Amino acid sequence: MGSGEPPTGNPPEEPGARAGSGVAMISIRYVLPLLVTLAGLVVMALGGENNLEGGAGIVSAGAAIYMVNWLFRAGATGDLEREREAAARDYFSEHGRWPD
């Protein structure tokens, strides 16, 4: 391998190029939490005093769904960054310079 060649192996994929960025994933990430939150707001608006607590719980569940999705994506992005850093370090060890 010459000094100007990149490291062997497949390069990590870009976040937007990953599988699962279709309609189903968008529905789970954004539409489901929105629908749950709206359902909670409807329960709060149409019910009596007792339904306010239940509606608030449903709204909280919608927010929790969104946050869990966000945390999962943030963790996956961190894994991708660690893989890129490890590949760059391997390249540096082999070639004596940091990849471009």
Z-matrix of the N, CA and C atoms (Angstrom, degrees):
N
C 1 1.436
C 2 1.521 1 108.32
N 3 1.320 2 117.80 1 130.96
C 4 1.454 3 122.26 2 -179.19
C 5 1.515 4 111.44 3 -78.48
N 6 1.323 5 115.49 4 170.23
C 7 1.462 6 119.25 5 -176.29
C 8 1.528 7 112.69 6 -72.73
N 9 1.323 8 118.42 7 -19.69
C 10 1.461 9 120.47 8 -178.39
C 11 1.509 10 113.57 9 -96.61
N 12 1.332 11 118.95 10 1.63
C 13 1.458 12 121.39 11 -176.96
C 14 1.519 13 110.43 12 -86.93
N 15 1.332 14 116.77 13 143.49
C 16 1.462 15 119.76 14 177.59
C 17 1.522 16 110.44 15 -71.89
N 18 1.323 17 117.80 16 165.58
C 19 1.456 18 120.26 17 179.01
C 20 1.524 19 110.23 18 -63.78
N 21 1.328 20 115.11 19 152.65
C 22 1.455 21 119.87 20 179.90
C 23 1.515 22 110.00 21 -75.15
N 24 1.312 23 116.16 22 164.62
C 25 1.457 24 121.85 23 -179.76
C 26 1.517 25 110.56 24 101.38
N 27 1.292 26 114.46 25 170.95
C 28 1.460 27 120.16 26 -179.68
C 29 1.516 28 109.88 27 -81.16
N 30 1.330 29 118.15 28 133.69
C 31 1.459 30 119.68 29 176.52
C 32 1.516 31 110.05 30 -71.41
N 33 1.329 32 117.87 31 150.47
C 34 1.462 33 119.65 32 177.76
C 35 1.524 34 110.42 33 -62.60
N 36 1.318 35 114.81 34 147.48
C 37 1.458 36 119.80 35 -179.30
C 38 1.521 37 110.48 36 -77.04
N 39 1.307 38 115.66 37 155.16
C 40 1.456 39 121.46 38 174.73
C 41 1.525 40 108.36 39 -73.22
N 42 1.345 41 118.69 40 152.17
C 43 1.464 42 120.02 41 -178.41
C 44 1.523 43 114.10 42 -57.56
N 45 1.325 44 118.49 43 -37.45
C 46 1.453 45 120.83 44 -179.81
C 47 1.518 46 113.59 45 -75.30
N 48 1.345 47 117.30 46 -15.20
C 49 1.452 48 121.23 47 -176.39
C 50 1.518 49 112.03 48 -92.84
N 51 1.310 50 118.38 49 -1.16
C 52 1.458 51 121.37 50 -177.80
C 53 1.513 52 111.15 51 -71.63
N 54 1.339 53 114.06 52 156.20
C 55 1.454 54 119.05 53 173.76
C 56 1.519 55 108.64 54 -68.06
N 57 1.307 56 116.92 55 149.86
C 58 1.455 57 120.28 56 177.40
C 59 1.508 58 113.91 57 94.69
N 60 1.311 59 118.08 58 17.31
C 61 1.463 60 118.87 59 177.86
C 62 1.522 61 110.19 60 -101.93
N 63 1.317 62 117.26 61 23.64
C 64 1.460 63 121.71 62 -177.32
C 65 1.514 64 112.17 63 -89.68
N 66 1.307 65 113.87 64 -162.82
C 67 1.463 66 121.80 65 -175.32
C 68 1.524 67 111.10 66 -64.73
N 69 1.325 68 117.54 67 -38.76
C 70 1.465 69 119.83 68 -179.10
C 71 1.523 70 111.25 69 -63.67
N 72 1.331 71 116.84 70 -42.15
C 73 1.458 72 119.53 71 -179.82
C 74 1.522 73 111.53 72 -67.95
N 75 1.317 74 117.19 73 -40.25
C 76 1.467 75 120.19 74 177.85
C 77 1.528 76 109.71 75 -63.51
N 78 1.324 77 116.10 76 -38.16
C 79 1.469 78 119.83 77 178.19
C 80 1.521 79 111.21 78 -62.65
N 81 1.322 80 116.84 79 -43.37
C 82 1.461 81 120.26 80 -179.30
C 83 1.526 82 110.90 81 -70.88
N 84 1.317 83 117.13 82 -38.17
C 85 1.463 84 120.49 83 -176.52
C 86 1.522 85 113.31 84 -73.58
N 87 1.322 86 117.25 85 -40.19
C 88 1.458 87 119.95 86 -171.02
C 89 1.528 88 114.05 87 -119.63
N 90 1.328 89 117.76 88 -44.05
C 91 1.464 90 120.38 89 -173.68
C 92 1.528 91 111.03 90 -71.41
N 93 1.338 92 117.73 91 -44.93
C 94 1.465 93 120.48 92 -179.57
C 95 1.530 94 112.05 93 -59.55
N 96 1.347 95 119.08 94 -50.63
C 97 1.476 96 117.36 95 177.86
C 98 1.532 97 113.18 96 -61.37
N 99 1.330 98 116.38 97 -35.65
C 100 1.459 99 119.88 98 178.76
C 101 1.522 100 111.16 99 -64.64
N 102 1.329 101 116.49 100 -44.67
C 103 1.469 102 119.80 101 -179.98
C 104 1.516 103 111.51 102 -64.66
N 105 1.325 104 117.65 103 -41.23
C 106 1.465 105 120.64 104 179.24
C 107 1.526 106 109.97 105 -64.24
N 108 1.324 107 116.35 106 -43.09
C 109 1.469 108 120.14 107 179.27
C 110 1.530 109 110.89 108 -63.90
N 111 1.322 110 116.90 109 -43.54
C 112 1.470 111 120.04 110 178.24
C 113 1.526 112 111.24 111 -63.49
N 114 1.326 113 117.37 112 -38.05
C 115 1.465 114 120.23 113 177.68
C 116 1.523 115 110.16 114 -62.33
N 117 1.322 116 117.13 115 -40.75
C 118 1.463 117 120.57 116 177.04
C 119 1.510 118 112.21 117 -63.67
N 120 1.319 119 116.27 118 -39.69
C 121 1.467 120 119.67 119 178.27
C 122 1.525 121 111.50 120 -66.27
N 123 1.330 122 116.32 121 -37.12
C 124 1.473 123 120.06 122 177.56
C 125 1.519 124 110.08 123 -65.25
N 126 1.324 125 117.08 124 -43.21
C 127 1.469 126 120.42 125 178.53
C 128 1.526 127 109.89 126 -60.86
N 129 1.317 128 116.57 127 -42.16
C 130 1.468 129 120.15 128 179.89
C 131 1.522 130 111.44 129 -66.74
N 132 1.328 131 117.46 130 -38.43
C 133 1.464 132 120.94 131 -176.24
C 134 1.526 133 112.24 132 -74.84
N 135 1.315 134 117.34 133 -37.29
C 136 1.463 135 120.44 134 -173.31
C 137 1.518 136 113.76 135 -94.97
N 138 1.306 137 117.54 136 -14.55
C 139 1.462 138 120.41 137 -177.65
C 140 1.507 139 112.11 138 -94.21
N 141 1.312 140 113.92 139 178.60
C 142 1.457 141 120.41 140 177.93
C 143 1.516 142 110.58 141 -87.16
N 144 1.349 143 114.60 142 -159.47
C 145 1.460 144 119.72 143 -178.72
C 146 1.520 145 112.10 144 -63.73
N 147 1.305 146 116.70 145 -37.50
C 148 1.466 147 120.34 146 -178.77
C 149 1.527 148 111.85 147 -66.07
N 150 1.310 149 116.90 148 -29.78
C 151 1.458 150 120.28 149 -177.95
C 152 1.522 151 112.89 150 -78.76
N 153 1.331 152 117.73 151 -12.95
C 154 1.464 153 119.58 152 178.51
C 155 1.521 154 111.43 153 -62.56
N 156 1.322 155 116.58 154 -42.53
C 157 1.466 156 119.58 155 179.60
C 158 1.518 157 111.59 156 -67.10
N 159 1.310 158 116.86 157 -42.43
C 160 1.462 159 120.55 158 177.87
C 161 1.516 160 111.62 159 -63.32
N 162 1.337 161 116.02 160 -43.74
C 163 1.462 162 120.25 161 178.05
C 164 1.517 163 111.56 162 -63.13
N 165 1.332 164 116.65 163 -40.04
C 166 1.464 165 119.87 164 177.56
C 167 1.525 166 110.94 165 -63.70
N 168 1.331 167 116.62 166 -36.34
C 169 1.463 168 120.11 167 176.11
C 170 1.518 169 111.84 168 -65.04
N 171 1.306 170 116.97 169 -39.17
C 172 1.468 171 121.19 170 178.45
C 173 1.528 172 110.37 171 -68.09
N 174 1.323 173 117.21 172 -41.58
C 175 1.470 174 120.89 173 176.42
C 176 1.529 175 109.39 174 -60.77
N 177 1.314 176 116.42 175 -42.84
C 178 1.469 177 120.56 176 178.06
C 179 1.525 178 111.42 177 -62.60
N 180 1.322 179 117.07 178 -36.86
C 181 1.465 180 120.17 179 177.48
C 182 1.532 181 110.58 180 -64.24
N 183 1.331 182 117.06 181 -40.33
C 184 1.464 183 120.30 182 176.51
C 185 1.516 184 111.56 183 -62.15
N 186 1.329 185 116.79 184 -42.62
C 187 1.463 186 120.50 185 177.70
C 188 1.524 187 110.77 186 -64.93
N 189 1.325 188 117.02 187 -38.23
C 190 1.465 189 120.82 188 179.39
C 191 1.528 190 110.99 189 -65.45
N 192 1.323 191 117.73 190 -40.26
C 193 1.466 192 120.81 191 177.53
C 194 1.526 193 109.97 192 -59.81
N 195 1.324 194 115.83 193 -45.30
C 196 1.463 195 119.64 194 179.69
C 197 1.527 196 110.98 195 -62.90
N 198 1.323 197 117.11 196 -45.04
C 199 1.463 198 120.64 197 -177.55
C 200 1.530 199 112.13 198 -66.27
N 201 1.316 200 118.08 199 -38.23
C 202 1.464 201 119.99 200 177.48
C 203 1.524 202 109.94 201 -63.98
N 204 1.327 203 116.84 202 -41.53
C 205 1.463 204 120.03 203 176.05
C 206 1.522 205 111.19 204 -61.42
N 207 1.323 206 116.95 205 -42.63
C 208 1.462 207 120.97 206 179.68
C 209 1.531 208 111.30 207 -64.52
N 210 1.325 209 116.43 208 -43.63
C 211 1.461 210 119.97 209 179.17
C 212 1.526 211 111.64 210 -63.20
N 213 1.322 212 116.75 211 -39.26
C 214 1.459 213 119.48 212 178.22
C 215 1.520 214 111.04 213 -63.44
N 216 1.332 215 116.91 214 -43.76
C 217 1.468 216 120.09 215 178.80
C 218 1.523 217 111.36 216 -64.95
N 219 1.325 218 117.42 217 -39.05
C 220 1.467 219 120.80 218 178.55
C 221 1.526 220 110.32 219 -64.47
N 222 1.316 221 117.29 220 -39.89
C 223 1.465 222 120.43 221 177.70
C 224 1.516 223 111.87 222 -66.64
N 225 1.316 224 116.82 223 -40.41
C 226 1.464 225 120.23 224 179.03
C 227 1.521 226 111.00 225 -65.90
N 228 1.322 227 117.42 226 -37.00
C 229 1.466 228 121.13 227 177.53
C 230 1.521 229 110.48 228 -65.46
N 231 1.326 230 116.71 229 -39.36
C 232 1.462 231 120.72 230 177.25
C 233 1.516 232 111.96 231 -62.79
N 234 1.338 233 116.74 232 -39.33
C 235 1.462 234 120.57 233 177.21
C 236 1.524 235 110.68 234 -62.11
N 237 1.318 236 116.79 235 -42.24
C 238 1.462 237 121.18 236 179.43
C 239 1.525 238 110.52 237 -62.56
N 240 1.325 239 116.64 238 -42.56
C 241 1.462 240 120.09 239 179.31
C 242 1.521 241 111.33 240 -64.89
N 243 1.339 242 117.41 241 -39.06
C 244 1.470 243 120.53 242 177.56
C 245 1.523 244 111.10 243 -65.17
N 246 1.333 245 117.38 244 -39.00
C 247 1.464 246 120.42 245 178.05
C 248 1.526 247 110.74 246 -64.26
N 249 1.321 248 117.31 247 -41.46
C 250 1.468 249 120.60 248 178.20
C 251 1.528 250 110.75 249 -64.19
N 252 1.316 251 116.84 250 -42.38
C 253 1.462 252 121.08 251 179.60
C 254 1.531 253 110.41 252 -63.61
N 255 1.334 254 117.14 253 -42.24
C 256 1.459 255 120.70 254 179.16
C 257 1.533 256 110.83 255 -64.17
N 258 1.330 257 117.03 256 -41.21
C 259 1.465 258 120.43 257 178.04
C 260 1.522 259 110.69 258 -64.10
N 261 1.334 260 117.15 259 -40.15
C 262 1.468 261 120.49 260 178.91
C 263 1.520 262 110.71 261 -66.35
N 264 1.331 263 117.84 262 -38.93
C 265 1.471 264 120.76 263 177.89
C 266 1.521 265 111.26 264 -65.95
N 267 1.337 266 116.94 265 -40.27
C 268 1.463 267 120.41 266 176.75
C 269 1.525 268 110.55 267 -61.75
N 270 1.316 269 116.21 268 -42.27
C 271 1.467 270 120.84 269 178.39
C 272 1.523 271 109.87 270 -62.81
N 273 1.336 272 116.61 271 -42.49
C 274 1.458 273 120.77 272 179.53
C 275 1.526 274 110.98 273 -63.04
N 276 1.321 275 116.41 274 -42.29
C 277 1.469 276 120.28 275 179.49
C 278 1.519 277 111.38 276 -62.70
N 279 1.312 278 116.09 277 -37.27
C 280 1.465 279 120.45 278 -176.92
C 281 1.522 280 112.23 279 -79.69
N 282 1.326 281 118.11 280 -38.18
C 283 1.465 282 121.49 281 -171.08
C 284 1.536 283 114.64 282 -109.61
N 285 1.312 284 118.04 283 -12.94
C 286 1.450 285 120.52 284 178.33
C 287 1.517 286 114.83 285 79.43
N 288 1.314 287 117.92 286 10.20
C 289 1.472 288 121.49 287 175.89
C 290 1.532 289 108.66 288 -146.63
N 291 1.325 290 113.69 289 154.11
C 292 1.462 291 119.90 290 -179.22
C 293 1.533 292 108.82 291 -76.74
N 294 1.351 293 118.51 292 137.37
C 295 1.459 294 119.69 293 -179.43
C 296 1.526 295 112.03 294 -66.95
N 297 1.316 296 115.14 295 153.28
C 298 1.473 297 120.66 296 -179.34
C 299 1.500 298 112.21 297 -75.97
